[in-house]
Amino acid sequence: MLLGFGLGLLVMSPGAVLYYWFFAPVAALILAGVLTPVAAVRSRVWPVAEGVFAAALFGFVAVVVFAVGVR
């Protein structure tokens, strides 16, 4: 799960979405969506998919907190 979380954070790195940082969690959510069918076939991938989904949730919460704090 830690590997998936790290992978999700890497996908959300600010280099690719520097000016559109509020869309960064969407990339991790897409990766989690791609890994979920793979995990249905290979059960060893479930913790990675869960970690990427947790990183996406972390990113969404961070975007909400930053958006409210910027006001």
Rosetta blueprint (number, residue, H / E / L):
1 M L
2 L H
3 L H
4 G H
5 F H
6 G H
7 L H
8 G H
9 L H
10 L H
11 V H
12 M L
13 S L
14 P L
15 G L
16 A L
17 V L
18 L L
19 Y L
20 Y L
21 W H
22 F H
23 F H
24 A H
25 P H
26 V H
27 A H
28 A H
29 L H
30 I H
31 L H
32 A H
33 G H
34 V H
35 L H
36 T H
37 P H
38 V H
39 A H
40 A H
41 V H
42 R L
43 S H
44 R H
45 V H
46 W H
47 P H
48 V H
49 A H
50 E H
51 G H
52 V H
53 F H
54 A H
55 A H
56 A H
57 L H
58 F H
59 G H
60 F H
61 V H
62 A H
63 V H
64 V H
65 V H
66 F H
67 A H
68 V H
69 G H
70 V H
71 R L
